[in-house]
């Protein structure tokens, strides 16, 4: 049987299996050797759950891979990967990179086109090595179909997945249209001379957690990167994977008829609720009737009063027990409404703050009060108003009405004008605070070494001089680093606003990271302003201003910022270098409610004097974890920018609240920017007004679970 006949026979068998459409048991998706959901070398049309994240390593001679794969939204999968080409050196100059093997970065994207139904298979479109060096670039269209404990896949592949294919590509283009290293060209997609047929099957064994899989790999491995062809004795890969406890999994396969491949991965779901009970939080306030009974049982019956100052002190004490600071209090003349101003609490969710504040106040306010109005004040500006009908609040707290029914008794709006004058004001300034946290600074994937890092202590302190005026500082103390081995010098053709990072890392082991002051003011309804000055970050300091408009619908906002900054000395103390620049941007924000996806688009002038735009898209899960990606394109040419062509990166923000037994708004973040270049770089220039007023967005998200009454 010739090659084409074998291809036709295999494709017919797989297609017939996929058309059966029998009711099937779910086969949990596992990762491929590239990191995304798949078999071994080929993808499938399966996707993990919304928020699924997988990390792992693969040994598949001559390629070792380290990957992180995530489902930022349902039906979209993104994978970032480093590939270690073990039989090729990173540099031809051993004095620079020594015997370090070549490391290649890659980004994959995969999109669900169809979900499996009774009549149709699941269908997915995917792109491997999208941008970057494209050493392993491929595109594919693949379908998957379950039949009892079997999961079949069949698809078409281009690029590396089409190199050994039997179908001539009618849309093939010459290689001159392909993107070069670090560049991206849409003309390079689906442009390979041949189209491959890929496919395989997974069998869920009777042993729990065990699956066996086999695939047809259409890559002929004769056009591998760096003139590195591989022998293919058998175009079929097969092996087994086994899921261990706690999200861990391992796999072993026999590939190309000649090598063993090993895989270890760990998976979790970013959307999963926090598994850490908040045992160190105070218990939620009891309903009013129960609170009166508890006080009476302790011999402390409530003394009736109509004095707003006495009532204010009671409310302040009740809020303090919930770790909520009260700024002010007012009672309507008819004793039917109470207005309470509060500071942002250590509760990550604004709805939890509203629930605890209103319940704490309701427990001590007289029965004549029918409406409780909560206003959050952040950095001296009001961010939202919440009005709760007290009878419904008491019934919801006693679980006699549902969350949906209570929704009708809760109104959350932008800050309103015409509030009553404060009859009781808490104004104790200055206010001081400090923090001490370990932190990690990393540089990954450089030619002189794969990883450089520093473990350091971050000592932070702040003083609120008035409700609107604050100052804060961050000091960095080195614990350990290997920055002495950094050798890579900048070859930038632009002003070196970021690419001199080596010098900042080496000379700034003990550093003054930040020393700034911010004045924030709401100068009109829905309009906010900020003026900042000082040392803003490790590399720049100066003066800055920002204006933000956040309308009645807080899901969107528009801001403008401008700053005049100067580059700091490498040792990150008080001295500055000669480079000085004015930058500024106009930024539009829009946050979708379900899922909570924030889209930011900024346009303006960057630190190197280049002009362009930055698109930042991120998803926040209900547990507070946020993942995102950004890309910046400016008027700098690809030659001036250097490898990478434009600035891009991915990041994750991890709330400490999900890991601690006590509620907190603190967080840690990790940014992975493949290359440190000078084009498209922004400066951090003070406290962002969007973040300060973000409580308005969180408060007006759809109510979920029993958050108001936790």
C-alpha positions as CSV (number, residue, x, y, z in Angstrom):
1,X,0.0,0.0,0.0
2,X,1.5,3.4,-1.0
3,X,1.7,6.4,1.2
4,X,-1.3,8.2,-0.2
5,X,-3.5,5.0,0.2
6,X,-2.4,4.7,3.8
7,X,-3.3,8.3,4.4
8,X,-6.7,7.9,2.8
9,X,-7.5,4.7,4.8
10,X,-6.5,6.2,8.1
11,X,-8.5,9.4,7.4
12,X,-11.6,7.3,6.5
13,X,-11.4,5.2,9.7
14,X,-11.1,8.3,11.9
15,X,-13.8,10.2,10.0
16,X,-16.2,7.3,10.3
17,X,-15.5,7.0,14.1
18,X,-16.1,10.7,14.5
19,X,-19.4,10.5,12.7
20,X,-20.8,7.9,15.0
21,X,-21.8,10.4,17.7
22,X,-22.7,8.0,20.4
23,X,-23.2,9.2,23.9
24,X,-19.8,9.3,25.4
25,X,-18.2,9.4,28.9
26,X,-16.2,12.5,29.5
27,X,-12.4,12.1,28.9
28,X,-10.7,14.8,30.9
29,X,-8.3,16.7,28.5
30,X,-4.6,16.3,29.0
31,X,-1.7,18.4,27.7
32,X,0.5,17.7,24.7
33,X,4.2,18.0,24.5
34,X,3.7,21.6,23.5
35,X,1.7,22.5,26.6
36,X,-1.8,23.0,25.2
37,X,-4.5,20.3,25.4
38,X,-3.7,17.6,22.9
39,X,-2.3,14.1,22.4
40,X,1.6,14.1,22.1
41,X,2.7,16.1,19.1
42,X,-0.8,16.8,17.7
43,X,-3.6,18.9,19.1
44,X,-7.3,18.0,19.6
45,X,-10.4,20.2,19.7
46,X,-10.8,19.6,23.5
47,X,-10.5,22.5,26.0
48,X,-10.0,22.6,29.7
49,X,-12.5,24.3,32.0
50,X,-12.9,28.0,32.1
51,X,-9.9,29.3,34.1
52,X,-7.9,26.1,33.8
53,X,-4.1,26.5,34.1
54,X,-1.4,23.9,33.4
55,X,2.3,24.0,34.0
56,X,4.8,21.4,33.0
57,X,8.1,20.1,31.6
58,X,8.7,17.8,28.7
59,X,11.8,15.9,27.7
60,X,11.7,14.9,24.0
61,X,15.2,14.7,22.4
62,X,16.5,17.1,21.3
63,X,13.8,19.3,22.7
64,X,13.1,20.0,26.3
65,X,10.1,22.2,27.0
66,X,8.8,24.3,29.9
67,X,5.3,25.6,29.4
68,X,2.4,27.4,31.0
69,X,-1.1,27.1,29.5
70,X,-4.2,28.9,30.5
71,X,-7.9,29.3,29.6
72,X,-8.4,33.0,30.1
73,X,-12.0,32.8,28.9
74,X,-14.1,29.9,27.9
75,X,-13.2,28.5,24.5
76,X,-9.8,30.3,24.3
77,X,-6.5,28.7,25.2
78,X,-3.1,30.5,25.4
79,X,0.2,28.7,25.9
80,X,3.6,30.3,26.6
81,X,6.6,28.0,26.2
82,X,10.4,27.8,26.3
83,X,12.0,25.2,24.2
84,X,15.6,24.1,25.0
85,X,17.3,22.8,21.8
86,X,19.8,20.7,23.6
87,X,22.2,20.0,20.7
88,X,22.6,23.6,19.6
89,X,24.5,26.3,21.5
90,X,22.9,29.7,22.3
91,X,25.8,31.6,21.0
92,X,28.8,30.9,18.8
93,X,30.9,32.8,21.4
94,X,31.6,30.5,24.3
95,X,33.0,33.3,26.4
96,X,29.6,35.0,26.4
97,X,27.0,32.2,26.8
98,X,29.4,29.3,27.7
99,X,27.8,25.9,27.0
100,X,24.2,27.1,27.4
101,X,22.0,25.5,24.8
102,X,19.7,27.5,22.6
103,X,16.4,28.7,24.2
104,X,13.4,29.5,22.1
105,X,10.3,31.4,23.2
106,X,6.9,30.5,21.8
107,X,3.3,31.6,22.1
108,X,0.3,29.5,21.0
109,X,-3.3,30.4,20.7
110,X,-6.3,28.1,20.2
111,X,-9.9,28.9,19.7
112,X,-13.1,26.8,19.9
113,X,-15.2,27.1,16.8
114,X,-17.8,24.5,17.7
115,X,-18.8,22.6,20.7
116,X,-19.6,18.9,20.3
117,X,-23.3,18.1,19.8
118,X,-25.3,15.1,18.8
119,X,-24.7,15.7,15.2
120,X,-21.4,17.6,15.0
121,X,-17.9,17.1,16.4
122,X,-16.0,19.7,18.4
123,X,-14.0,22.0,16.2
124,X,-10.9,24.2,17.0
125,X,-8.6,26.5,15.1
126,X,-5.1,26.9,16.5
127,X,-1.8,28.7,15.9
128,X,1.6,27.5,17.3
129,X,4.6,29.8,17.7
130,X,2.4,32.8,16.8
131,X,5.1,35.5,16.4
132,X,8.4,35.1,18.1
133,X,11.1,33.2,16.1
134,X,8.4,30.8,14.7
135,X,11.0,28.0,14.7
136,X,8.1,25.6,15.5
137,X,5.3,27.6,13.7
138,X,2.2,25.7,12.7
139,X,-1.5,26.2,12.1
140,X,-4.3,23.6,12.3
141,X,-8.0,23.0,12.1
142,X,-9.0,19.9,14.1
143,X,-12.2,18.1,15.1
144,X,-12.8,15.8,18.0
145,X,-15.6,13.3,18.7
146,X,-16.2,11.0,21.7
147,X,-17.4,7.4,21.4
148,X,-17.9,5.9,24.9
149,X,-14.4,5.8,26.5
150,X,-12.7,6.7,23.2
151,X,-12.0,10.3,22.0
152,X,-11.1,10.6,18.3
153,X,-9.5,13.6,16.6
154,X,-8.9,14.4,13.0
155,X,-7.6,17.5,11.4
156,X,-5.5,19.4,8.9
157,X,-2.1,21.0,9.6
158,X,0.0,23.7,8.0
159,X,3.6,24.7,8.7
160,X,5.5,22.2,10.8
161,X,2.3,20.1,11.0
162,X,2.1,20.0,7.2
163,X,5.8,19.3,6.3
164,X,5.1,15.6,5.6
165,X,1.6,16.1,4.3
166,X,0.1,14.5,1.2
167,X,-1.9,17.5,0.1
168,X,-0.4,20.3,-2.0
169,X,-1.5,23.7,-0.5
170,X,-3.3,25.7,-3.2
171,X,-2.6,28.9,-1.2
172,X,1.1,28.3,-0.7
173,X,3.2,31.4,-0.8
174,X,6.9,31.9,-1.2
175,X,9.1,32.0,2.0
176,X,9.9,35.7,1.3
177,X,6.4,36.5,2.7
178,X,7.2,34.6,5.9
179,X,8.0,36.5,9.1
180,X,11.6,36.7,10.2
181,X,12.9,36.0,13.7
182,X,11.0,38.1,16.3
183,X,8.5,39.3,13.7
184,X,5.0,38.4,12.8
185,X,3.4,38.4,9.3
186,X,-0.2,37.3,8.6
187,X,1.1,36.2,5.2
188,X,3.1,33.5,6.8
189,X,-0.1,31.8,8.2
190,X,-1.4,28.7,6.3
191,X,1.3,29.3,3.6
192,X,3.3,26.1,3.8
193,X,3.7,24.1,0.5
194,X,1.9,21.1,1.9
195,X,-1.0,20.3,4.1
196,X,-0.8,17.5,6.6
197,X,-3.5,15.2,7.9
198,X,-3.2,14.7,11.7
199,X,-5.3,12.6,14.0
200,X,-5.4,10.2,16.9
201,X,-7.4,8.5,19.6
202,X,-7.4,8.5,23.4
203,X,-8.8,5.6,25.4
204,X,-9.8,6.2,29.0
205,X,-8.7,2.9,30.7
206,X,-10.8,1.3,33.5
207,X,-8.1,2.3,35.9
208,X,-9.0,5.7,37.3
209,X,-6.7,8.4,36.0
210,X,-5.0,6.3,33.3
211,X,-5.4,7.0,29.6
212,X,-3.7,5.5,26.6
213,X,-3.3,7.5,23.3
214,X,-1.9,7.1,19.8
215,X,-1.6,9.6,17.0
216,X,-0.4,10.1,13.5
217,X,2.2,12.9,13.4
218,X,2.3,14.6,9.9
219,X,5.7,16.3,10.5
220,X,8.5,14.6,8.5
221,X,11.1,16.3,10.8
222,X,13.4,17.0,7.8
223,X,13.2,20.8,8.1
224,X,13.9,21.2,11.8
225,X,15.4,24.5,13.2
226,X,19.2,25.1,12.9
227,X,19.6,22.3,10.3
228,X,18.7,19.7,12.8
229,X,16.7,16.9,11.0
230,X,15.4,13.9,12.9
231,X,14.9,10.3,11.8
232,X,11.3,9.1,11.5
233,X,11.1,5.4,11.6
234,X,7.4,5.4,12.3
235,X,5.0,8.3,11.9
236,X,3.0,7.1,14.9
237,X,3.4,8.2,18.5
238,X,1.8,6.3,21.3
239,X,2.0,6.2,25.1
240,X,0.1,6.6,28.4
241,X,-0.7,9.4,30.8
242,X,-1.6,9.0,34.5
243,X,-3.2,11.6,36.7
244,X,-1.9,11.8,40.2
245,X,-3.5,13.4,43.3
246,X,-3.6,17.2,43.6
247,X,-3.7,18.0,39.9
248,X,-0.3,16.4,39.0
249,X,0.1,14.1,36.0
250,X,2.8,12.3,34.2
251,X,3.2,10.7,30.8
252,X,5.6,8.6,28.8
253,X,5.4,8.0,25.1
254,X,7.4,6.3,22.3
255,X,7.7,8.7,19.4
256,X,9.0,8.6,15.8
257,X,9.8,4.9,16.3
258,X,13.1,5.8,18.0
259,X,12.8,7.9,21.2
260,X,11.1,7.9,24.6
261,X,9.5,11.2,25.6
262,X,8.6,12.1,29.2
263,X,6.1,14.6,30.5
264,X,5.3,16.0,34.0
265,X,2.5,18.6,34.5
266,X,0.5,20.2,37.2
267,X,-3.0,21.7,36.7
268,X,-5.4,23.9,38.7
269,X,-8.4,26.1,38.1
270,X,-7.9,29.8,38.6
271,X,-11.7,30.2,38.8
272,X,-12.0,27.9,41.8
273,X,-13.1,29.5,45.1
274,X,-10.4,30.2,47.7
275,X,-9.9,27.0,49.7
276,X,-8.6,28.9,52.8
277,X,-11.4,29.6,55.3
278,X,-11.2,33.1,56.8
279,X,-11.0,31.9,60.4
280,X,-9.2,35.0,61.5
281,X,-11.9,37.3,60.2
282,X,-14.5,38.6,62.7
283,X,-17.8,36.7,62.4
284,X,-20.5,38.5,60.3
285,X,-22.7,40.8,62.4
286,X,-25.9,39.2,63.7
287,X,-29.4,40.5,62.7
288,X,-30.8,43.4,64.8
289,X,-33.1,41.2,66.9
290,X,-30.4,38.7,67.7
291,X,-28.0,41.5,68.5
292,X,-30.4,42.9,71.0
293,X,-30.9,39.5,72.7
294,X,-27.1,39.0,72.9
295,X,-26.6,42.4,74.5
296,X,-29.4,41.8,77.0
297,X,-28.0,38.3,77.9
298,X,-24.7,40.1,78.8
299,X,-26.4,42.6,81.0
300,X,-25.8,45.4,78.5
301,X,-29.3,46.3,77.2
302,X,-29.3,49.0,74.5
303,X,-30.3,52.4,75.8
304,X,-32.7,54.1,73.4
305,X,-31.4,57.5,72.0
306,X,-32.0,59.9,69.2
307,X,-28.7,61.7,69.6
308,X,-26.8,61.3,66.2
309,X,-23.4,61.6,67.9
310,X,-24.2,58.7,70.3
311,X,-25.6,56.6,67.4
312,X,-22.5,57.5,65.4
313,X,-20.2,56.2,68.1
314,X,-22.1,53.0,68.3
315,X,-21.9,52.5,64.5
316,X,-18.2,53.4,64.5
317,X,-17.6,50.7,67.2
318,X,-19.6,48.1,65.3
319,X,-17.8,48.9,62.1
320,X,-14.4,48.7,63.8
321,X,-15.2,45.2,65.0
322,X,-15.6,44.3,61.3
323,X,-12.2,45.9,60.4
324,X,-14.0,48.8,58.7
325,X,-13.0,52.4,59.3
326,X,-15.8,55.0,59.4
327,X,-15.2,58.4,58.0
328,X,-18.5,60.1,58.8
329,X,-22.1,59.7,59.9
330,X,-25.4,61.6,59.4
331,X,-29.0,60.8,60.4
332,X,-32.0,62.2,58.6
333,X,-34.3,64.6,60.6
334,X,-37.1,62.0,60.5
335,X,-34.8,59.3,61.8
336,X,-35.6,57.1,58.8
337,X,-32.2,57.1,56.9
338,X,-28.6,56.8,58.1
339,X,-25.8,57.9,55.9
340,X,-22.4,56.3,56.6
341,X,-19.0,57.1,54.9
342,X,-16.5,54.3,55.1
343,X,-12.9,53.7,54.0
344,X,-12.0,50.8,51.7
345,X,-11.9,47.7,54.0
346,X,-9.5,44.8,53.9
347,X,-12.2,42.8,52.1
348,X,-11.2,42.2,48.5
349,X,-14.9,42.4,47.3
350,X,-16.7,45.7,47.6
351,X,-20.0,43.7,48.0
352,X,-18.6,42.1,51.1
353,X,-17.7,45.5,52.5
354,X,-21.3,46.7,51.8
355,X,-22.8,43.7,53.4
356,X,-20.7,43.8,56.5
357,X,-21.0,47.6,56.9
358,X,-24.7,47.7,56.5
359,X,-25.3,44.7,58.8
360,X,-23.0,46.1,61.5
361,X,-24.8,49.5,61.4
362,X,-28.3,47.8,61.3
363,X,-27.5,45.9,64.5
364,X,-27.1,49.1,66.5
365,X,-29.3,51.7,64.8
366,X,-32.8,52.3,66.1
367,X,-35.8,50.6,64.5
368,X,-37.0,53.8,63.0
369,X,-34.1,53.7,60.5
370,X,-35.5,52.1,57.3
371,X,-32.7,52.9,54.9
372,X,-28.9,52.4,55.4
373,X,-26.7,54.3,52.9
374,X,-23.1,53.4,52.5
375,X,-20.6,55.6,50.7
376,X,-17.0,54.3,50.1
377,X,-14.3,57.0,50.3
378,X,-10.9,56.1,48.7
379,X,-8.0,58.5,49.0
380,X,-10.4,61.3,49.9
381,X,-12.8,60.8,47.0
382,X,-16.2,59.1,47.0
383,X,-16.3,56.1,44.6
384,X,-19.9,54.7,45.0
385,X,-23.1,54.9,47.0
386,X,-25.0,51.8,48.2
387,X,-28.5,52.1,49.6
388,X,-30.1,49.2,51.4
389,X,-33.7,48.8,52.5
390,X,-33.3,47.7,56.1
391,X,-36.3,45.3,56.4
392,X,-35.0,43.4,53.4
393,X,-31.5,43.4,54.8
394,X,-32.7,41.9,58.1
395,X,-34.7,39.2,56.3
396,X,-31.7,38.4,54.0
397,X,-29.4,38.2,57.0
398,X,-31.8,35.7,58.6
399,X,-32.0,33.8,55.3
400,X,-35.8,34.3,55.0
401,X,-35.4,35.8,51.5
402,X,-33.1,34.9,48.6
403,X,-30.2,36.8,47.2
404,X,-32.3,37.5,44.0
405,X,-35.1,38.9,46.2
406,X,-32.7,41.1,48.1
407,X,-31.3,42.5,44.9
408,X,-34.5,44.5,44.5
409,X,-33.8,46.2,47.9
410,X,-30.2,47.2,47.1
411,X,-29.3,50.1,44.9
412,X,-25.7,50.9,44.0
413,X,-24.9,54.1,42.0
414,X,-22.2,56.6,41.3
415,X,-21.7,59.1,44.1
416,X,-24.7,61.3,44.4
417,X,-24.8,65.0,45.2
418,X,-26.8,66.5,47.9
419,X,-25.8,64.2,50.7
420,X,-26.6,65.5,54.3
421,X,-23.9,67.3,56.2
422,X,-21.8,65.0,58.4
423,X,-23.0,65.2,62.0
424,X,-20.1,63.1,63.1
425,X,-16.7,63.1,61.3
426,X,-13.7,60.9,62.0
427,X,-10.7,63.0,61.0
428,X,-7.6,61.7,62.7
429,X,-4.5,62.7,60.7
430,X,-1.8,62.0,60.0
431,X,-2.3,58.3,59.6
432,X,0.7,55.9,59.4
433,X,1.2,52.4,58.2
434,X,3.9,50.0,57.0
435,X,4.5,46.5,55.5
436,X,7.3,44.1,55.1
437,X,7.1,41.4,52.4
438,X,9.5,39.1,50.6
439,X,9.6,39.6,46.8
440,X,11.2,38.0,43.8
441,X,12.7,39.8,40.8
442,X,13.4,37.7,37.7
443,X,15.0,37.9,34.3
444,X,14.2,34.8,32.2
445,X,15.6,33.5,28.9
446,X,18.6,35.7,28.3
447,X,21.5,34.5,26.2
448,X,24.1,34.7,29.0
449,X,22.0,32.5,31.3
450,X,18.4,31.2,31.2
451,X,17.5,32.6,34.6
452,X,18.7,35.5,36.7
453,X,16.9,36.3,39.9
454,X,16.9,38.1,43.2
455,X,15.1,37.4,46.5
456,X,14.7,40.6,48.4
457,X,12.7,42.2,51.2
458,X,10.3,45.0,50.3
459,X,9.8,47.4,53.2
460,X,6.9,49.8,52.6
461,X,5.6,52.7,54.5
462,X,2.9,55.4,54.0
463,X,1.5,58.5,55.7
464,X,-1.9,60.0,54.9
465,X,-1.4,63.7,55.7
466,X,-5.0,64.6,54.9
467,X,-7.9,62.6,53.3
468,X,-6.6,63.5,49.9
469,X,-2.9,63.9,50.4
470,X,-0.5,61.0,51.0
471,X,3.1,60.0,50.7
472,X,4.6,56.5,50.5
473,X,7.9,54.8,50.1
474,X,9.4,51.4,49.3
475,X,12.9,50.2,50.2
476,X,14.5,47.1,48.8
477,X,16.9,44.9,50.7
478,X,18.8,42.2,48.9
479,X,18.8,38.6,50.3
480,X,20.3,36.7,47.4
481,X,20.8,37.3,43.7
482,X,23.0,36.0,40.8
483,X,23.1,39.2,38.9
484,X,27.0,39.3,38.9
485,X,26.9,36.9,36.0
486,X,24.9,39.2,33.8
487,X,26.8,40.1,30.7
488,X,24.4,41.2,28.0
489,X,24.9,44.8,26.9
490,X,22.2,46.8,25.3
491,X,22.6,47.3,21.5
492,X,19.5,49.6,21.3
493,X,19.2,52.2,18.6
494,X,16.7,54.1,20.8
495,X,17.3,56.0,24.1
496,X,18.0,53.3,26.6
497,X,15.0,53.8,28.8
498,X,14.7,50.1,29.8
499,X,17.4,48.1,28.1
500,X,20.0,49.1,30.6
501,X,18.2,46.9,33.1
502,X,21.4,44.9,33.6
503,X,23.0,47.9,35.3
504,X,19.9,48.6,37.5
505,X,19.8,45.0,38.6
506,X,23.5,44.7,39.4
507,X,24.0,48.2,41.0
508,X,20.7,48.4,42.8
509,X,20.8,45.4,45.1
510,X,19.9,47.7,48.0
511,X,17.5,50.3,46.5
512,X,15.2,53.1,47.1
513,X,12.4,51.7,44.9
514,X,9.8,54.4,45.4
515,X,9.4,57.7,47.3
516,X,6.4,59.7,46.0
517,X,3.5,61.9,47.1
518,X,0.0,62.0,45.6
519,X,-2.8,64.5,45.9
520,X,-6.2,63.1,44.7
521,X,-9.3,65.2,44.4
522,X,-12.8,64.8,42.9
523,X,-13.3,68.2,41.3
524,X,-16.7,67.6,39.7
525,X,-19.3,64.8,39.7
526,X,-17.7,61.7,38.0
527,X,-14.4,63.6,37.4
528,X,-11.3,62.8,39.4
529,X,-7.8,64.3,39.4
530,X,-4.3,63.4,40.7
531,X,-1.0,65.3,41.0
532,X,2.1,63.3,41.9
533,X,5.8,63.9,42.4
534,X,8.8,62.0,43.5
535,X,10.7,58.8,42.7
536,X,8.1,56.7,40.9
537,X,9.9,53.5,40.2
538,X,13.3,51.9,39.9
539,X,14.3,53.8,36.7
540,X,12.4,57.1,36.7
541,X,11.2,60.0,38.9
542,X,9.6,63.3,38.2
543,X,6.2,65.0,38.3
544,X,2.9,63.8,36.9
545,X,-0.8,64.5,36.6
546,X,-3.9,62.5,35.7
547,X,-7.6,63.2,35.1
548,X,-10.2,60.4,35.0
549,X,-13.8,60.5,33.9
550,X,-15.9,57.6,35.3
551,X,-19.6,58.0,34.3
552,X,-22.7,56.7,36.0
553,X,-22.1,53.4,34.3
554,X,-18.7,52.6,35.9
555,X,-17.9,49.8,33.5
556,X,-16.2,52.3,31.2
557,X,-14.0,55.2,31.9
558,X,-11.6,57.6,30.1
559,X,-8.4,59.0,31.5
560,X,-5.6,61.3,30.5
561,X,-2.1,61.3,32.1
562,X,1.0,63.4,31.4
563,X,4.4,63.3,33.2
564,X,7.8,64.9,33.0
565,X,10.3,62.3,34.2
566,X,14.1,61.9,34.4
567,X,16.1,58.7,34.4
568,X,17.5,57.6,37.7
569,X,21.1,56.5,38.4
570,X,21.8,52.8,38.3
571,X,22.3,52.4,42.1
572,X,18.7,53.6,42.6
573,X,19.4,56.2,45.3
574,X,18.7,60.0,44.9
575,X,20.9,60.8,41.9
576,X,19.6,61.1,38.3
577,X,21.1,60.7,34.9
578,X,20.9,63.2,32.0
579,X,18.0,61.7,30.1
580,X,14.7,63.6,30.5
581,X,11.4,63.1,28.6
582,X,7.7,64.1,28.6
583,X,5.3,61.3,28.1
584,X,1.5,61.0,28.3
585,X,-1.4,58.9,27.2
586,X,-5.2,58.9,26.8
587,X,-6.6,55.6,28.0
588,X,-10.1,54.1,27.5
589,X,-11.3,51.4,29.8
590,X,-14.2,49.0,29.4
591,X,-15.0,46.1,31.8
592,X,-17.4,43.3,30.7
593,X,-19.5,41.9,33.6
594,X,-19.6,38.2,32.7
595,X,-16.9,37.2,32.5
596,X,-15.1,40.1,34.2
597,X,-12.8,41.1,31.3
598,X,-11.1,44.5,31.3
599,X,-10.0,46.0,28.0
600,X,-7.7,49.0,28.1
601,X,-6.5,50.9,25.1
602,X,-3.9,53.6,25.6
603,X,-2.5,55.9,22.9
604,X,0.3,58.5,23.3
605,X,4.0,59.1,23.6
606,X,6.3,56.7,25.4
607,X,9.6,57.0,27.3
608,X,11.8,56.7,24.2
609,X,9.9,59.5,22.5
610,X,8.1,57.0,20.2
611,X,4.4,57.2,19.7
612,X,1.8,54.5,19.4
613,X,-0.8,52.5,21.3
614,X,-1.0,49.7,23.9
615,X,-3.8,47.2,24.1
616,X,-4.2,45.4,27.4
617,X,-6.8,42.7,27.9
618,X,-7.2,40.9,31.3
619,X,-9.7,38.6,33.0
620,X,-10.4,38.7,36.7
621,X,-11.9,35.5,38.2
622,X,-14.3,35.6,41.2
623,X,-11.5,34.6,43.6
624,X,-9.6,37.8,42.6
625,X,-6.9,36.2,40.4
626,X,-6.3,38.3,37.3
627,X,-4.5,37.2,34.2
628,X,-3.8,39.4,31.2
629,X,-1.7,40.1,28.1
630,X,-0.6,43.3,26.5
631,X,0.9,44.5,23.2
632,X,2.3,47.8,22.2
633,X,3.0,49.0,18.7
634,X,4.7,52.4,18.0
635,X,6.1,54.3,15.1
636,X,9.5,52.6,15.7
637,X,10.6,50.4,12.8
638,X,11.3,46.7,13.4
639,X,15.0,47.3,12.8
640,X,15.1,50.1,15.4
641,X,13.1,48.1,17.9
642,X,15.2,45.0,17.5
643,X,14.2,41.3,18.0
644,X,10.6,41.1,18.9
645,X,9.4,43.9,16.6
646,X,7.0,45.2,19.2
647,X,6.6,45.1,23.0
648,X,4.3,42.4,24.5
649,X,3.9,40.4,27.6
650,X,1.7,38.4,29.9
651,X,1.0,38.8,33.6
652,X,-0.8,37.3,36.5
653,X,-1.9,39.0,39.7
654,X,-2.4,36.7,42.7
655,X,-4.5,38.1,45.6
656,X,-3.0,37.2,49.0
657,X,-6.7,36.9,50.1
658,X,-6.9,33.5,48.4
659,X,-4.0,32.1,50.4
660,X,-4.4,33.6,53.8
661,X,-6.9,32.8,56.7
662,X,-7.5,36.6,57.1
663,X,-9.1,38.9,54.5
664,X,-6.7,41.3,52.8
665,X,-6.5,43.4,49.6
666,X,-2.8,42.8,49.1
667,X,-1.6,41.0,46.1
668,X,1.5,39.8,44.3
669,X,2.2,39.9,40.6
670,X,4.3,38.1,38.0
671,X,5.1,39.7,34.6
672,X,6.7,37.7,31.7
673,X,8.0,40.1,29.1
674,X,10.0,38.0,26.5
675,X,12.4,40.8,25.8
676,X,13.4,44.0,27.5
677,X,13.4,46.7,24.8
678,X,13.2,50.5,24.7
679,X,10.2,50.9,22.3
680,X,6.7,51.2,23.7
681,X,7.7,51.6,27.3
682,X,5.5,53.4,29.9
683,X,6.5,54.9,33.2
684,X,4.7,54.1,36.5
685,X,3.8,57.6,37.6
686,X,1.8,57.6,40.9
687,X,-1.4,56.0,42.1
688,X,-3.7,55.2,39.1
689,X,-7.1,56.8,39.4
690,X,-8.8,53.9,37.7
691,X,-7.5,51.6,40.5
692,X,-8.6,54.0,43.2
693,X,-12.1,54.2,41.9
694,X,-12.3,50.5,40.9
695,X,-14.5,49.8,43.9
696,X,-17.4,51.2,41.9
697,X,-17.0,48.4,39.4
698,X,-16.7,45.6,41.9
699,X,-19.7,46.9,43.9
700,X,-22.0,47.0,40.8
701,X,-21.0,43.6,39.5
702,X,-24.0,41.1,39.5
703,X,-24.5,39.6,43.0
704,X,-23.0,36.2,43.3
705,X,-23.5,33.5,45.9
706,X,-24.0,34.8,49.4
707,X,-21.2,37.4,49.3
708,X,-23.1,40.2,51.0
709,X,-23.7,37.9,54.0
710,X,-20.4,36.1,54.5
